[in-house]
Amino acid sequence: MPFVPARWRTRMNNLRVEFDAKRLGVSVAEFEASMTPIGRRLEPGEVAPLVVYLAGREASVVTGQAFNIDGGFLMI
């Protein structure tokens, strides 16, 4: 499957996923399963714990980091 920037499940991305699945002639479920190595789209709530941590005092020493929350996409 081609690169798709809509790996997160949001209302806006849902429209993109439906459009791309139709364009490619596959079901939405098949298309979603091919989007990440974990075989599904990512839910917004899955990033929330990291956001809360980084916004808190406990992360005051965390500097200059890049966190790739993408279901393993960059690992392939």
C-alpha positions in Angstrom: 0.0 0.0 0.0 1.2 3.6 -0.6 2.2 5.9 2.2 -0.9 7.3 3.9 -0.6 10.1 6.5 -3.9 9.2 8.1 -2.8 6.5 10.5 -4.5 8.1 13.5 -8.3 7.5 13.8 -9.9 11.0 13.7 -13.1 12.2 12.0 -11.0 14.1 9.4 -8.7 11.1 8.7 -11.7 8.7 8.5 -12.8 10.5 5.3 -9.3 10.2 3.8 -9.1 6.5 4.6 -12.5 5.8 3.1 -11.5 7.8 -0.1 -8.1 6.0 -0.4 -9.7 2.6 0.2 -12.2 3.2 -2.5 -9.6 4.6 -4.9 -7.5 1.5 -4.4 -10.4 -0.9 -4.7 -10.1 -2.5 -1.2 -12.3 -2.5 1.8 -11.8 0.1 4.6 -10.9 -2.8 7.0 -8.3 -4.1 4.6 -6.8 -0.7 4.0 -6.7 0.1 7.7 -4.9 -3.3 8.4 -2.2 -2.4 5.9 -1.5 1.1 7.4 0.9 0.0 10.2 2.8 -3.1 11.2 0.5 -3.5 14.2 -2.3 -4.0 11.7 -4.7 -1.3 12.7 -5.1 2.5 12.9 -4.0 4.3 16.0 -6.4 5.8 18.5 -5.9 9.3 19.9 -6.1 8.0 23.4 -3.0 6.0 22.9 -0.8 9.1 22.7 -2.5 10.8 25.7 -0.4 9.2 28.4 2.8 10.4 26.8 1.4 13.9 26.3 0.4 14.1 30.0 3.8 12.8 31.1 5.7 15.3 28.9 3.5 18.2 30.2 4.2 17.3 33.8 7.1 18.0 36.2 8.4 14.5 35.9 9.5 15.2 32.4 11.4 18.4 33.2 14.7 16.7 32.3 13.5 15.3 29.0 14.9 17.5 26.3 15.5 17.2 22.6 13.7 13.9 22.0 11.6 12.7 19.1 8.9 10.2 20.0 7.6 8.3 17.0 4.1 7.1 17.9 3.2 5.5 14.6 2.4 1.8 15.3 5.8 0.7 14.0 5.6 2.4 10.6 9.0 4.0 10.8 10.6 0.6 11.8 9.8 -1.1 8.5 
